Amino acid sequence: MINLTINGLPASAGEGATLLETARFLGFEIPTLCHMEGLSPYGACRLCVVEIGEGPRAKLVSSCTYPAEEGLIVRTTSERVLRARRMVLELLLSSCPQSKIIQDLAAAHNVQQQRFRQEYEDCILCGLCVRMCEEQMMAKAIGFRHRGEKRSIGTPFNKHSDECRLCGGCIYVCPACQLRCTYTEPEKGVCGGCANCAPASMETACMMT
């Protein structure tokens, strides 16, 4: 067993376990968009960053790809971590403001502004669909194309793939496709409407009848 410290508490992890798996096993919630059980870790969205080490040598790492190490000191909700996650969420909102999953994460992290150029893309390049198609469906019908700002996901040479079985697995795992936010002012980037909705209760239901 590997012994480490997470948020000041002693923890143990099995050989080969990641910091994300170890923290979640202990009940520490870490947000992520590109990670899914059953798929290989990718570390694309960077929402799962945690802080490791102490003093000036402390650094941020993606918990879904960083292995648990003996004696490691981990912080999952330090101010540095939360600041980094809010910045990542702003960037994600600039790319795909109508993803309800991203809007809900932004609301949960108290993101109230989006300071980057709004692009209205339908993909955040998390790679979930590519890994689902390759690792679970054994098809490899889609993949990444190009690099940098031209990077995208699609079929080879942008032509119909005979390997695609139209299973819908890629859409099922996509955080941009699963749920769409229907707010009417997407140019603002941040909606926050769902965060202000009070849960239904018997008392309010009786008052309405």
C-alpha positions in Angstrom: 0.0 0.0 0.0 1.0 3.6 -0.7 0.7 6.0 2.2 0.0 9.7 1.5 -1.8 12.7 3.0 -4.9 14.3 1.4 -6.3 17.5 2.8 -4.4 16.8 6.1 -5.8 13.3 6.5 -3.7 10.1 6.2 -4.7 8.0 3.2 -3.7 4.8 1.6 -3.8 3.8 -2.1 -3.2 0.7 -4.0 -0.3 0.4 -6.5 -1.1 2.1 -9.7 -4.0 4.2 -8.3 -4.3 7.9 -9.3 -4.8 10.8 -7.0 -8.3 11.2 -8.4 -9.3 7.7 -7.6 -7.7 7.9 -4.2 -9.4 11.2 -3.3 -12.8 10.1 -4.5 -12.6 6.9 -2.6 -12.1 8.9 0.5 -15.1 11.2 -0.3 -13.2 14.2 -1.6 -15.1 15.4 -4.7 -13.0 16.5 -7.6 -14.7 17.8 -10.7 -13.7 16.5 -14.2 -15.1 16.5 -17.7 -12.6 14.3 -19.6 -12.4 11.4 -17.1 -14.7 8.4 -17.1 -14.4 5.0 -15.5 -13.6 2.3 -18.0 -11.7 4.7 -20.2 -8.0 5.5 -20.1 -7.0 8.8 -18.3 -6.3 11.7 -20.6 -5.9 14.9 -18.6 -7.4 17.2 -21.2 -9.9 19.4 -19.3 -7.6 20.2 -16.3 -10.6 20.7 -14.0 -9.3 17.9 -11.7 -6.1 19.8 -10.8 -4.8 19.3 -7.2 -1.9 20.9 -5.4 1.0 18.6 -4.3 4.0 19.3 -2.2 4.7 22.2 0.2 6.3 25.6 0.1 7.8 27.1 -3.1 8.0 23.6 -4.7 4.3 23.0 -4.5 2.7 22.5 -7.9 -0.6 21.8 -9.7 -1.0 18.5 -11.4 -4.0 16.7 -13.1 -5.2 14.2 -10.5 -6.6 11.9 -13.1 -3.2 11.1 -14.6 -0.9 11.6 -11.6 -0.1 8.4 -9.6 -0.4 8.2 -5.8 3.1 8.3 -4.4 4.5 7.4 -1.0 4.6 10.4 1.4 2.9 12.7 -1.1 1.0 15.7 0.4 -2.1 16.6 -1.6 -4.6 19.5 -1.4 -7.8 19.3 -3.4 -9.4 22.6 -2.5 -6.6 25.0 -1.7 -7.1 28.6 -2.9 -4.6 28.0 -5.7 -6.5 25.0 -6.9 -9.9 26.7 -6.8 -8.5 29.7 -8.6 -7.1 27.5 -11.4 -10.5 25.6 -11.7 -12.4 28.9 -12.0 -10.0 30.0 -14.8 -10.5 26.7 -16.6 -14.2 27.0 -16.3 -14.1 30.5 -17.8 -12.1 29.1 -20.8 -14.6 26.2 -21.2 -17.5 28.7 -21.1 -15.9 30.7 -23.8 -15.8 27.6 -26.0 -19.1 26.0 -25.2 -21.4 28.2 -23.2 -24.5 26.2 -23.9 -23.3 23.0 -22.2 -25.5 22.6 -19.1 -22.8 20.5 -17.5 -20.2 23.3 -17.8 -22.8 25.9 -16.7 -23.6 23.9 -13.6 -19.9 23.4 -12.7 -19.4 27.2 -13.2 -22.3 28.0 -10.9 -20.9 25.5 -8.3 -17.5 27.2 -8.4 -19.1 30.7 -8.2 -17.9 31.7 -11.6 -19.7 35.0 -12.3 -17.9 36.3 -15.4 -16.3 35.0 -18.5 -13.4 37.2 -19.6 -12.4 35.5 -22.9 -13.6 35.8 -26.4 -16.8 34.0 -26.9 -16.6 31.3 -29.6 -19.7 29.1 -29.4 -18.0 25.9 -30.3 -19.7 22.5 -29.8 -16.5 20.7 -28.7 -14.1 21.2 -25.8 -11.7 18.5 -27.1 -12.0 16.4 -23.9 -11.4 13.2 -26.0 -14.1 11.2 -24.3 -15.8 10.3 -27.6 -12.5 9.3 -29.2 -11.6 7.0 -26.3 -15.1 5.6 -26.1 -15.1 4.7 -29.8 -11.7 3.1 -29.6 -11.6 1.5 -26.2 -15.2 0.4 -25.6 -16.7 0.1 -29.1 -13.5 -1.1 -30.7 -14.2 0.9 -33.8 -11.6 3.8 -34.0 -14.1 5.5 -36.3 -13.2 9.0 -35.1 -10.0 10.6 -33.8 -8.1 13.9 -33.4 -7.1 15.9 -36.4 -4.6 18.7 -36.8 -2.9 20.6 -34.0 -3.2 23.9 -32.0 -6.2 26.1 -32.8 -7.1 23.9 -35.8 -7.4 20.7 -33.6 -10.7 19.0 -34.1 -12.4 15.6 -33.8 -13.8 13.7 -36.8 -13.4 10.9 -39.3 -10.2 10.5 -41.4 -10.1 12.9 -44.3 -13.6 14.1 -43.1 -15.3 11.3 -45.0 -17.9 8.8 -43.9 -16.3 6.0 -41.9 -17.3 2.5 -42.6 -16.1 1.6 -39.1 -18.9 3.7 -37.5 -21.8 1.6 -36.3 -24.0 4.6 -35.4 -24.0 3.3 -31.8 -24.3 6.8 -30.3 -21.7 6.2 -27.7 -19.8 9.3 -28.6 -22.8 11.5 -28.0 -23.7 9.7 -24.8 -20.4 10.6 -23.2 -20.0 14.1 -24.6 -20.3 16.8 -22.0 -21.3 19.3 -24.7 -24.0 17.1 -26.1 -25.5 15.4 -23.1 -27.5 18.4 -21.9 -27.9 21.8 -23.6 -28.5 25.0 -21.6 -31.5 26.8 -22.9 -30.8 30.3 -21.5 -31.7 33.1 -23.9 -28.5 35.3 -23.6 -25.6 33.1 -24.6 -23.5 36.2 -25.4 -23.1 36.7 -21.7 -21.3 33.4 -21.3 -22.4 32.8 -17.7 -26.0 31.8 -17.1 -26.3 30.8 -13.5 -30.1 30.4 -13.7 -30.2 26.8 -12.5 -28.1 27.7 -9.4 -30.8 30.1 -8.2 -33.6 27.6 -8.6 -34.9 26.5 -5.1 -35.7 22.7 -4.9 -39.4 21.8 -4.8 -40.9 21.0 -1.5 -44.3 19.9 -0.1 -44.8 23.3 1.5 -44.5 25.2 -1.8 -46.5 22.6 -3.6 -49.4 23.0 -1.1 -49.2 26.8 -1.4 -49.7 26.6 -5.1 -52.8 24.3 -4.9 
